[in-house]
């Protein structure tokens, strides 16, 4: 496992130990806007700006979205 990905997962577990995904509107987010995030992150991968990205959107401890795009490592092309 990529050390950055492992650190990200550890940080997520520490910050949101038992936070299941909630409906976007109940957390105060627009579902249509949340759906735009993976496509925007994928553009960074396609442009080789980053090898991969994991996004987490939360408000007041309520996780509304967790998405991953790209690869854990450019050389290995292992899925993120």
Protein Blocks (a to p, Z undefined) as FASTA:
>chain_A
ZZklmmmmmmmmmmmmmlccddfklnopafklmmmmmmmmmmmmmnomafbdcddddeeh
iafbdcdehjfbfklopaZZ
